[in-house]
């Protein structure tokens, strides 16, 4: 039981760290882009919902849900990396 608790805490701390990094990436991206499209706003809203859900249920959330949320955040990060690459590509055309 103690090991499960440690794994849970490690996953939770990693997730909060990923959240903070991703929010920073999104804010930089939104500052860079003059036109905010619908997908940016939806992704940002989903990220905030995920973060609020973690804060509200951090005691009850099990390890599988933690890993699912980490995967979801990783997908968001990849999506925004793609946006940044596209933006940088447009900058140098």
Gaussian input, Z-matrix of N, CA and C with variables (Angstrom, degrees):
# hf/3-21g

backbone

0 1
 N
 C     1     B1
 C     2     B2     1     A1
 N     3     B3     2     A2     1     D1
 C     4     B4     3     A3     2     D2
 C     5     B5     4     A4     3     D3
 N     6     B6     5     A5     4     D4
 C     7     B7     6     A6     5     D5
 C     8     B8     7     A7     6     D6
 N     9     B9     8     A8     7     D7
 C    10    B10     9     A9     8     D8
 C    11    B11    10    A10     9     D9
 N    12    B12    11    A11    10    D10
 C    13    B13    12    A12    11    D11
 C    14    B14    13    A13    12    D12
 N    15    B15    14    A14    13    D13
 C    16    B16    15    A15    14    D14
 C    17    B17    16    A16    15    D15
 N    18    B18    17    A17    16    D16
 C    19    B19    18    A18    17    D17
 C    20    B20    19    A19    18    D18
 N    21    B21    20    A20    19    D19
 C    22    B22    21    A21    20    D20
 C    23    B23    22    A22    21    D21
 N    24    B24    23    A23    22    D22
 C    25    B25    24    A24    23    D23
 C    26    B26    25    A25    24    D24
 N    27    B27    26    A26    25    D25
 C    28    B28    27    A27    26    D26
 C    29    B29    28    A28    27    D27
 N    30    B30    29    A29    28    D28
 C    31    B31    30    A30    29    D29
 C    32    B32    31    A31    30    D30
 N    33    B33    32    A32    31    D31
 C    34    B34    33    A33    32    D32
 C    35    B35    34    A34    33    D33
 N    36    B36    35    A35    34    D34
 C    37    B37    36    A36    35    D35
 C    38    B38    37    A37    36    D36
 N    39    B39    38    A38    37    D37
 C    40    B40    39    A39    38    D38
 C    41    B41    40    A40    39    D39
 N    42    B42    41    A41    40    D40
 C    43    B43    42    A42    41    D41
 C    44    B44    43    A43    42    D42
 N    45    B45    44    A44    43    D43
 C    46    B46    45    A45    44    D44
 C    47    B47    46    A46    45    D45
 N    48    B48    47    A47    46    D46
 C    49    B49    48    A48    47    D47
 C    50    B50    49    A49    48    D48
 N    51    B51    50    A50    49    D49
 C    52    B52    51    A51    50    D50
 C    53    B53    52    A52    51    D51
 N    54    B54    53    A53    52    D52
 C    55    B55    54    A54    53    D53
 C    56    B56    55    A55    54    D54
 N    57    B57    56    A56    55    D55
 C    58    B58    57    A57    56    D56
 C    59    B59    58    A58    57    D57
 N    60    B60    59    A59    58    D58
 C    61    B61    60    A60    59    D59
 C    62    B62    61    A61    60    D60
 N    63    B63    62    A62    61    D61
 C    64    B64    63    A63    62    D62
 C    65    B65    64    A64    63    D63
 N    66    B66    65    A65    64    D64
 C    67    B67    66    A66    65    D65
 C    68    B68    67    A67    66    D66
 N    69    B69    68    A68    67    D67
 C    70    B70    69    A69    68    D68
 C    71    B71    70    A70    69    D69
 N    72    B72    71    A71    70    D70
 C    73    B73    72    A72    71    D71
 C    74    B74    73    A73    72    D72
 N    75    B75    74    A74    73    D73
 C    76    B76    75    A75    74    D74
 C    77    B77    76    A76    75    D75
 N    78    B78    77    A77    76    D76
 C    79    B79    78    A78    77    D77
 C    80    B80    79    A79    78    D78
 N    81    B81    80    A80    79    D79
 C    82    B82    81    A81    80    D80
 C    83    B83    82    A82    81    D81
 N    84    B84    83    A83    82    D82
 C    85    B85    84    A84    83    D83
 C    86    B86    85    A85    84    D84
 N    87    B87    86    A86    85    D85
 C    88    B88    87    A87    86    D86
 C    89    B89    88    A88    87    D87
 N    90    B90    89    A89    88    D88
 C    91    B91    90    A90    89    D89
 C    92    B92    91    A91    90    D90
 N    93    B93    92    A92    91    D91
 C    94    B94    93    A93    92    D92
 C    95    B95    94    A94    93    D93
 N    96    B96    95    A95    94    D94
 C    97    B97    96    A96    95    D95
 C    98    B98    97    A97    96    D96
 N    99    B99    98    A98    97    D97
 C   100   B100    99    A99    98    D98
 C   101   B101   100   A100    99    D99
 N   102   B102   101   A101   100   D100
 C   103   B103   102   A102   101   D101
 C   104   B104   103   A103   102   D102
 N   105   B105   104   A104   103   D103
 C   106   B106   105   A105   104   D104
 C   107   B107   106   A106   105   D105
 N   108   B108   107   A107   106   D106
 C   109   B109   108   A108   107   D107
 C   110   B110   109   A109   108   D108
 N   111   B111   110   A110   109   D109
 C   112   B112   111   A111   110   D110
 C   113   B113   112   A112   111   D111
 N   114   B114   113   A113   112   D112
 C   115   B115   114   A114   113   D113
 C   116   B116   115   A115   114   D114
 N   117   B117   116   A116   115   D115
 C   118   B118   117   A117   116   D116
 C   119   B119   118   A118   117   D117
 N   120   B120   119   A119   118   D118
 C   121   B121   120   A120   119   D119
 C   122   B122   121   A121   120   D120
 N   123   B123   122   A122   121   D121
 C   124   B124   123   A123   122   D122
 C   125   B125   124   A124   123   D123
 N   126   B126   125   A125   124   D124
 C   127   B127   126   A126   125   D125
 C   128   B128   127   A127   126   D126
 N   129   B129   128   A128   127   D127
 C   130   B130   129   A129   128   D128
 C   131   B131   130   A130   129   D129
 N   132   B132   131   A131   130   D130
 C   133   B133   132   A132   131   D131
 C   134   B134   133   A133   132   D132
 N   135   B135   134   A134   133   D133
 C   136   B136   135   A135   134   D134
 C   137   B137   136   A136   135   D135
 N   138   B138   137   A137   136   D136
 C   139   B139   138   A138   137   D137
 C   140   B140   139   A139   138   D138
 N   141   B141   140   A140   139   D139
 C   142   B142   141   A141   140   D140
 C   143   B143   142   A142   141   D141
 N   144   B144   143   A143   142   D142
 C   145   B145   144   A144   143   D143
 C   146   B146   145   A145   144   D144
 N   147   B147   146   A146   145   D145
 C   148   B148   147   A147   146   D146
 C   149   B149   148   A148   147   D147
 N   150   B150   149   A149   148   D148
 C   151   B151   150   A150   149   D149
 C   152   B152   151   A151   150   D150
 N   153   B153   152   A152   151   D151
 C   154   B154   153   A153   152   D152
 C   155   B155   154   A154   153   D153
 N   156   B156   155   A155   154   D154
 C   157   B157   156   A156   155   D155
 C   158   B158   157   A157   156   D156
 N   159   B159   158   A158   157   D157
 C   160   B160   159   A159   158   D158
 C   161   B161   160   A160   159   D159
 N   162   B162   161   A161   160   D160
 C   163   B163   162   A162   161   D161
 C   164   B164   163   A163   162   D162
 N   165   B165   164   A164   163   D163
 C   166   B166   165   A165   164   D164
 C   167   B167   166   A166   165   D165
 N   168   B168   167   A167   166   D166
 C   169   B169   168   A168   167   D167
 C   170   B170   169   A169   168   D168
 N   171   B171   170   A170   169   D169
 C   172   B172   171   A171   170   D170
 C   173   B173   172   A172   171   D171
 N   174   B174   173   A173   172   D172
 C   175   B175   174   A174   173   D173
 C   176   B176   175   A175   174   D174
 N   177   B177   176   A176   175   D175
 C   178   B178   177   A177   176   D176
 C   179   B179   178   A178   177   D177
 N   180   B180   179   A179   178   D178
 C   181   B181   180   A180   179   D179
 C   182   B182   181   A181   180   D180
 N   183   B183   182   A182   181   D181
 C   184   B184   183   A183   182   D182
 C   185   B185   184   A184   183   D183
 N   186   B186   185   A185   184   D184
 C   187   B187   186   A186   185   D185
 C   188   B188   187   A187   186   D186
 N   189   B189   188   A188   187   D187
 C   190   B190   189   A189   188   D188
 C   191   B191   190   A190   189   D189
 N   192   B192   191   A191   190   D190
 C   193   B193   192   A192   191   D191
 C   194   B194   193   A193   192   D192
 N   195   B195   194   A194   193   D193
 C   196   B196   195   A195   194   D194
 C   197   B197   196   A196   195   D195
 N   198   B198   197   A197   196   D196
 C   199   B199   198   A198   197   D197
 C   200   B200   199   A199   198   D198
 N   201   B201   200   A200   199   D199
 C   202   B202   201   A201   200   D200
 C   203   B203   202   A202   201   D201
 N   204   B204   203   A203   202   D202
 C   205   B205   204   A204   203   D203
 C   206   B206   205   A205   204   D204
 N   207   B207   206   A206   205   D205
 C   208   B208   207   A207   206   D206
 C   209   B209   208   A208   207   D207
 N   210   B210   209   A209   208   D208
 C   211   B211   210   A210   209   D209
 C   212   B212   211   A211   210   D210
 N   213   B213   212   A212   211   D211
 C   214   B214   213   A213   212   D212
 C   215   B215   214   A214   213   D213
 N   216   B216   215   A215   214   D214
 C   217   B217   216   A216   215   D215
 C   218   B218   217   A217   216   D216
 N   219   B219   218   A218   217   D217
 C   220   B220   219   A219   218   D218
 C   221   B221   220   A220   219   D219
 N   222   B222   221   A221   220   D220
 C   223   B223   222   A222   221   D221
 C   224   B224   223   A223   222   D222
 N   225   B225   224   A224   223   D223
 C   226   B226   225   A225   224   D224
 C   227   B227   226   A226   225   D225
 N   228   B228   227   A227   226   D226
 C   229   B229   228   A228   227   D227
 C   230   B230   229   A229   228   D228
 N   231   B231   230   A230   229   D229
 C   232   B232   231   A231   230   D230
 C   233   B233   232   A232   231   D231
 N   234   B234   233   A233   232   D232
 C   235   B235   234   A234   233   D233
 C   236   B236   235   A235   234   D234
 N   237   B237   236   A236   235   D235
 C   238   B238   237   A237   236   D236
 C   239   B239   238   A238   237   D237
 N   240   B240   239   A239   238   D238
 C   241   B241   240   A240   239   D239
 C   242   B242   241   A241   240   D240
 N   243   B243   242   A242   241   D241
 C   244   B244   243   A243   242   D242
 C   245   B245   244   A244   243   D243
 N   246   B246   245   A245   244   D244
 C   247   B247   246   A246   245   D245
 C   248   B248   247   A247   246   D246
 N   249   B249   248   A248   247   D247
 C   250   B250   249   A249   248   D248
 C   251   B251   250   A250   249   D249
 N   252   B252   251   A251   250   D250
 C   253   B253   252   A252   251   D251
 C   254   B254   253   A253   252   D252
 N   255   B255   254   A254   253   D253
 C   256   B256   255   A255   254   D254
 C   257   B257   256   A256   255   D255
 N   258   B258   257   A257   256   D256
 C   259   B259   258   A258   257   D257
 C   260   B260   259   A259   258   D258
 N   261   B261   260   A260   259   D259
 C   262   B262   261   A261   260   D260
 C   263   B263   262   A262   261   D261
 N   264   B264   263   A263   262   D262
 C   265   B265   264   A264   263   D263
 C   266   B266   265   A265   264   D264
 N   267   B267   266   A266   265   D265
 C   268   B268   267   A267   266   D266
 C   269   B269   268   A268   267   D267
 N   270   B270   269   A269   268   D268
 C   271   B271   270   A270   269   D269
 C   272   B272   271   A271   270   D270
 N   273   B273   272   A272   271   D271
 C   274   B274   273   A273   272   D272
 C   275   B275   274   A274   273   D273
 N   276   B276   275   A275   274   D274
 C   277   B277   276   A276   275   D275
 C   278   B278   277   A277   276   D276

   B1=1.4657
   B2=1.5289
   B3=1.3503
   B4=1.4621
   B5=1.5313
   B6=1.3455
   B7=1.4649
   B8=1.5263
   B9=1.3388
   B10=1.4645
   B11=1.5297
   B12=1.3190
   B13=1.4588
   B14=1.5301
   B15=1.3354
   B16=1.4715
   B17=1.5246
   B18=1.3326
   B19=1.4749
   B20=1.5276
   B21=1.3394
   B22=1.4590
   B23=1.5238
   B24=1.3545
   B25=1.4679
   B26=1.5186
   B27=1.3335
   B28=1.4735
   B29=1.5274
   B30=1.3493
   B31=1.4688
   B32=1.5170
   B33=1.3272
   B34=1.4658
   B35=1.5224
   B36=1.3387
   B37=1.4696
   B38=1.5241
   B39=1.3388
   B40=1.4687
   B41=1.5249
   B42=1.3341
   B43=1.4601
   B44=1.5300
   B45=1.3327
   B46=1.4752
   B47=1.5328
   B48=1.3274
   B49=1.4571
   B50=1.5306
   B51=1.3424
   B52=1.4688
   B53=1.5300
   B54=1.3387
   B55=1.4628
   B56=1.5190
   B57=1.3296
   B58=1.4627
   B59=1.5242
   B60=1.3331
   B61=1.4684
   B62=1.5200
   B63=1.3428
   B64=1.4571
   B65=1.5237
   B66=1.3402
   B67=1.4649
   B68=1.5281
   B69=1.3378
   B70=1.4651
   B71=1.5323
   B72=1.3448
   B73=1.4722
   B74=1.5276
   B75=1.3338
   B76=1.4775
   B77=1.5225
   B78=1.3317
   B79=1.4657
   B80=1.5326
   B81=1.3343
   B82=1.4804
   B83=1.5199
   B84=1.3385
   B85=1.4611
   B86=1.5268
   B87=1.3432
   B88=1.4656
   B89=1.5312
   B90=1.3403
   B91=1.4618
   B92=1.5290
   B93=1.3443
   B94=1.4667
   B95=1.5309
   B96=1.3248
   B97=1.4678
   B98=1.5186
   B99=1.3091
   B100=1.4584
   B101=1.5189
   B102=1.3207
   B103=1.4608
   B104=1.5251
   B105=1.3349
   B106=1.4612
   B107=1.5209
   B108=1.3467
   B109=1.4676
   B110=1.5198
   B111=1.3262
   B112=1.4655
   B113=1.5216
   B114=1.3421
   B115=1.4615
   B116=1.5296
   B117=1.3190
   B118=1.4685
   B119=1.5178
   B120=1.3408
   B121=1.4656
   B122=1.5275
   B123=1.3449
   B124=1.4730
   B125=1.5172
   B126=1.3326
   B127=1.4647
   B128=1.5245
   B129=1.3291
   B130=1.4706
   B131=1.5334
   B132=1.3261
   B133=1.4646
   B134=1.5278
   B135=1.3383
   B136=1.4657
   B137=1.5291
   B138=1.3223
   B139=1.4650
   B140=1.5225
   B141=1.3323
   B142=1.4721
   B143=1.5276
   B144=1.3508
   B145=1.4655
   B146=1.5242
   B147=1.3394
   B148=1.4667
   B149=1.5246
   B150=1.3302
   B151=1.4673
   B152=1.5300
   B153=1.3260
   B154=1.4676
   B155=1.5276
   B156=1.3280
   B157=1.4650
   B158=1.5266
   B159=1.3169
   B160=1.4685
   B161=1.5264
   B162=1.3334
   B163=1.4621
   B164=1.5325
   B165=1.3248
   B166=1.4614
   B167=1.5287
   B168=1.3278
   B169=1.4652
   B170=1.5219
   B171=1.3263
   B172=1.4661
   B173=1.5237
   B174=1.3281
   B175=1.4683
   B176=1.5351
   B177=1.3291
   B178=1.4695
   B179=1.5269
   B180=1.3269
   B181=1.4634
   B182=1.5274
   B183=1.3043
   B184=1.4606
   B185=1.5265
   B186=1.3301
   B187=1.4645
   B188=1.5310
   B189=1.3374
   B190=1.4742
   B191=1.5248
   B192=1.3414
   B193=1.4673
   B194=1.5250
   B195=1.3342
   B196=1.4742
   B197=1.5259
   B198=1.3364
   B199=1.4655
   B200=1.5280
   B201=1.3381
   B202=1.4700
   B203=1.5325
   B204=1.3324
   B205=1.4628
   B206=1.5300
   B207=1.3389
   B208=1.4724
   B209=1.5326
   B210=1.3456
   B211=1.4700
   B212=1.5284
   B213=1.3497
   B214=1.4665
   B215=1.5326
   B216=1.3191
   B217=1.4669
   B218=1.5213
   B219=1.3346
   B220=1.4668
   B221=1.5257
   B222=1.3328
   B223=1.4716
   B224=1.5284
   B225=1.3533
   B226=1.4596
   B227=1.5253
   B228=1.3308
   B229=1.4541
   B230=1.5394
   B231=1.3445
   B232=1.4619
   B233=1.5219
   B234=1.3395
   B235=1.4639
   B236=1.5273
   B237=1.3415
   B238=1.4556
   B239=1.5203
   B240=1.3416
   B241=1.4634
   B242=1.5209
   B243=1.3353
   B244=1.4655
   B245=1.5252
   B246=1.3483
   B247=1.4694
   B248=1.5269
   B249=1.3294
   B250=1.4607
   B251=1.5327
   B252=1.3427
   B253=1.4652
   B254=1.5279
   B255=1.3310
   B256=1.4679
   B257=1.5309
   B258=1.3264
   B259=1.4653
   B260=1.5279
   B261=1.3356
   B262=1.4675
   B263=1.5332
   B264=1.3412
   B265=1.4508
   B266=1.5382
   B267=1.3407
   B268=1.4670
   B269=1.5301
   B270=1.3382
   B271=1.4668
   B272=1.5257
   B273=1.3484
   B274=1.4602
   B275=1.5166
   B276=1.3180
   B277=1.4727
   B278=1.5178
   A1=110.70
   A2=116.09
   A3=119.45
   A4=110.72
   A5=116.74
   A6=120.85
   A7=110.25
   A8=116.08
   A9=120.41
   A10=110.10
   A11=116.31
   A12=121.78
   A13=110.99
   A14=116.18
   A15=120.32
   A16=111.11
   A17=115.96
   A18=120.30
   A19=109.76
   A20=116.03
   A21=121.46
   A22=110.74
   A23=115.97
   A24=119.64
   A25=111.36
   A26=117.26
   A27=121.01
   A28=110.09
   A29=116.22
   A30=120.56
   A31=111.51
   A32=115.84
   A33=121.32
   A34=110.70
   A35=116.73
   A36=120.31
   A37=111.00
   A38=116.09
   A39=119.95
   A40=110.01
   A41=116.05
   A42=121.02
   A43=111.13
   A44=116.47
   A45=120.12
   A46=109.38
   A47=116.59
   A48=121.36
   A49=110.57
   A50=116.48
   A51=120.95
   A52=110.16
   A53=116.65
   A54=121.59
   A55=111.35
   A56=116.09
   A57=120.55
   A58=110.92
   A59=116.88
   A60=120.42
   A61=110.54
   A62=115.49
   A63=119.66
   A64=111.36
   A65=116.86
   A66=119.56
   A67=109.26
   A68=116.92
   A69=120.45
   A70=110.41
   A71=116.63
   A72=121.08
   A73=110.21
   A74=116.18
   A75=119.98
   A76=110.33
   A77=117.14
   A78=119.54
   A79=110.49
   A80=116.28
   A81=119.59
   A82=109.66
   A83=115.65
   A84=120.18
   A85=111.25
   A86=116.46
   A87=120.11
   A88=110.75
   A89=116.99
   A90=119.44
   A91=110.64
   A92=115.92
   A93=120.10
   A94=111.54
   A95=115.21
   A96=118.94
   A97=110.18
   A98=117.59
   A99=120.06
   A100=110.69
   A101=116.60
   A102=120.23
   A103=108.03
   A104=116.77
   A105=120.88
   A106=107.33
   A107=115.35
   A108=116.46
   A109=110.82
   A110=115.21
   A111=121.62
   A112=111.72
   A113=116.84
   A114=119.74
   A115=111.39
   A116=117.63
   A117=121.04
   A118=110.43
   A119=115.72
   A120=120.96
   A121=110.11
   A122=116.58
   A123=120.46
   A124=110.42
   A125=117.20
   A126=120.71
   A127=110.80
   A128=116.48
   A129=120.48
   A130=109.81
   A131=116.91
   A132=121.25
   A133=110.76
   A134=116.42
   A135=120.06
   A136=110.35
   A137=116.56
   A138=120.09
   A139=110.95
   A140=116.85
   A141=120.84
   A142=109.94
   A143=117.05
   A144=120.67
   A145=110.47
   A146=116.83
   A147=121.12
   A148=109.76
   A149=116.05
   A150=119.92
   A151=110.51
   A152=117.81
   A153=121.38
   A154=111.22
   A155=116.13
   A156=120.74
   A157=109.61
   A158=117.12
   A159=120.95
   A160=110.03
   A161=116.38
   A162=119.57
   A163=111.76
   A164=116.66
   A165=120.47
   A166=112.13
   A167=117.12
   A168=119.74
   A169=112.59
   A170=117.97
   A171=119.00
   A172=113.32
   A173=117.87
   A174=119.51
   A175=110.64
   A176=116.73
   A177=120.44
   A178=113.84
   A179=117.55
   A180=119.73
   A181=111.34
   A182=118.16
   A183=118.74
   A184=111.05
   A185=114.56
   A186=121.06
   A187=112.30
   A188=117.43
   A189=120.27
   A190=110.07
   A191=117.02
   A192=119.97
   A193=110.76
   A194=116.65
   A195=120.48
   A196=109.61
   A197=116.37
   A198=119.56
   A199=111.49
   A200=116.64
   A201=119.78
   A202=110.51
   A203=116.50
   A204=119.93
   A205=111.32
   A206=116.12
   A207=119.14
   A208=109.40
   A209=116.79
   A210=119.94
   A211=110.69
   A212=116.89
   A213=120.96
   A214=109.94
   A215=116.50
   A216=120.35
   A217=110.58
   A218=116.85
   A219=120.60
   A220=110.27
   A221=116.73
   A222=120.22
   A223=110.86
   A224=117.15
   A225=120.32
   A226=110.43
   A227=115.68
   A228=120.67
   A229=109.92
   A230=116.30
   A231=120.20
   A232=111.09
   A233=115.99
   A234=120.87
   A235=110.66
   A236=116.23
   A237=119.03
   A238=112.42
   A239=117.59
   A240=119.93
   A241=109.75
   A242=115.43
   A243=120.52
   A244=110.61
   A245=117.00
   A246=120.73
   A247=111.03
   A248=116.21
   A249=120.48
   A250=109.60
   A251=116.80
   A252=120.05
   A253=110.86
   A254=116.39
   A255=120.19
   A256=110.30
   A257=115.94
   A258=120.30
   A259=110.40
   A260=116.53
   A261=120.16
   A262=110.23
   A263=116.14
   A264=120.58
   A265=110.43
   A266=116.57
   A267=121.17
   A268=111.34
   A269=114.87
   A270=119.22
   A271=112.01
   A272=115.75
   A273=119.71
   A274=113.27
   A275=117.80
   A276=120.37
   A277=110.57
   D1=-38.39
   D2=-179.15
   D3=-67.02
   D4=-38.63
   D5=179.06
   D6=-63.84
   D7=-43.37
   D8=178.55
   D9=-59.33
   D10=-41.15
   D11=179.35
   D12=-63.45
   D13=-41.42
   D14=179.16
   D15=-66.24
   D16=-42.42
   D17=178.11
   D18=-61.93
   D19=-42.60
   D20=178.96
   D21=-60.14
   D22=-48.41
   D23=-179.00
   D24=-62.64
   D25=-40.40
   D26=179.11
   D27=-62.95
   D28=-43.96
   D29=178.65
   D30=-63.18
   D31=-40.53
   D32=-178.98
   D33=-65.78
   D34=-44.66
   D35=179.49
   D36=-64.94
   D37=-39.86
   D38=177.73
   D39=-62.29
   D40=-40.72
   D41=-178.32
   D42=-65.10
   D43=-42.95
   D44=178.18
   D45=-62.45
   D46=-41.74
   D47=178.60
   D48=-61.66
   D49=-44.82
   D50=178.34
   D51=-62.26
   D52=-42.33
   D53=178.15
   D54=-56.50
   D55=-49.12
   D56=-177.42
   D57=-63.07
   D58=-41.91
   D59=178.03
   D60=-62.93
   D61=-44.16
   D62=-176.47
   D63=-68.10
   D64=-39.75
   D65=177.62
   D66=-60.75
   D67=-40.61
   D68=177.68
   D69=-61.56
   D70=-44.70
   D71=178.82
   D72=-60.19
   D73=-43.79
   D74=-178.97
   D75=-64.36
   D76=-43.99
   D77=-178.07
   D78=-64.14
   D79=-41.77
   D80=176.84
   D81=-61.30
   D82=-44.92
   D83=-178.70
   D84=-62.21
   D85=-44.01
   D86=-178.90
   D87=-66.11
   D88=-32.54
   D89=176.38
   D90=-70.61
   D91=-36.72
   D92=-179.54
   D93=-68.40
   D94=-43.25
   D95=-175.73
   D96=-83.14
   D97=129.16
   D98=178.46
   D99=-80.45
   D100=-32.21
   D101=178.17
   D102=-102.94
   D103=117.36
   D104=177.62
   D105=-91.91
   D106=114.47
   D107=-179.69
   D108=-87.79
   D109=171.04
   D110=-173.80
   D111=-60.26
   D112=-36.86
   D113=-176.14
   D114=-65.02
   D115=-38.61
   D116=177.39
   D117=-59.15
   D118=-46.43
   D119=-176.21
   D120=-66.40
   D121=-42.71
   D122=179.54
   D123=-63.31
   D124=-45.73
   D125=-179.11
   D126=-63.33
   D127=-40.37
   D128=179.03
   D129=-64.53
   D130=-42.48
   D131=179.39
   D132=-64.07
   D133=-41.42
   D134=179.03
   D135=-64.28
   D136=-40.11
   D137=179.43
   D138=-63.11
   D139=-42.55
   D140=178.79
   D141=-63.76
   D142=-40.07
   D143=178.00
   D144=-62.50
   D145=-43.29
   D146=178.46
   D147=-60.56
   D148=-45.59
   D149=-177.99
   D150=-63.40
   D151=-43.28
   D152=179.08
   D153=-63.65
   D154=-38.71
   D155=179.74
   D156=-63.49
   D157=-41.30
   D158=178.98
   D159=-63.72
   D160=-45.19
   D161=-178.69
   D162=-63.32
   D163=-36.99
   D164=-176.19
   D165=-77.48
   D166=-32.66
   D167=-170.75
   D168=-119.18
   D169=21.66
   D170=-171.93
   D171=-61.30
   D172=-24.15
   D173=-179.19
   D174=-78.39
   D175=-36.50
   D176=-172.51
   D177=-93.89
   D178=-16.41
   D179=-173.68
   D180=-69.03
   D181=131.55
   D182=-178.48
   D183=-92.29
   D184=173.79
   D185=-170.61
   D186=-63.31
   D187=-36.17
   D188=-179.53
   D189=-62.47
   D190=-43.15
   D191=178.53
   D192=-64.12
   D193=-39.20
   D194=177.68
   D195=-58.05
   D196=-47.82
   D197=-178.38
   D198=-65.18
   D199=-36.95
   D200=177.35
   D201=-62.67
   D202=-42.26
   D203=179.95
   D204=-68.25
   D205=-37.51
   D206=176.89
   D207=-62.00
   D208=-42.24
   D209=178.59
   D210=-63.90
   D211=-40.02
   D212=179.46
   D213=-62.88
   D214=-44.49
   D215=179.64
   D216=-65.60
   D217=-37.90
   D218=177.18
   D219=-61.32
   D220=-40.49
   D221=177.59
   D222=-64.28
   D223=-42.59
   D224=176.00
   D225=-57.83
   D226=-43.85
   D227=-177.51
   D228=-62.14
   D229=-43.12
   D230=178.51
   D231=-63.25
   D232=-40.69
   D233=178.84
   D234=-60.38
   D235=-46.35
   D236=-178.07
   D237=-73.22
   D238=-29.72
   D239=172.19
   D240=-60.90
   D241=-39.36
   D242=177.70
   D243=-64.56
   D244=-44.04
   D245=176.33
   D246=-58.17
   D247=-44.10
   D248=-178.25
   D249=-64.26
   D250=-43.46
   D251=178.46
   D252=-60.42
   D253=-43.59
   D254=179.52
   D255=-63.09
   D256=-41.37
   D257=-179.49
   D258=-65.05
   D259=-44.68
   D260=179.74
   D261=-64.06
   D262=-37.88
   D263=178.23
   D264=-61.51
   D265=-43.24
   D266=178.57
   D267=-65.09
   D268=-35.06
   D269=-179.40
   D270=-60.90
   D271=-38.13
   D272=-173.20
   D273=-97.92
   D274=8.97
   D275=176.13
   D276=-81.22

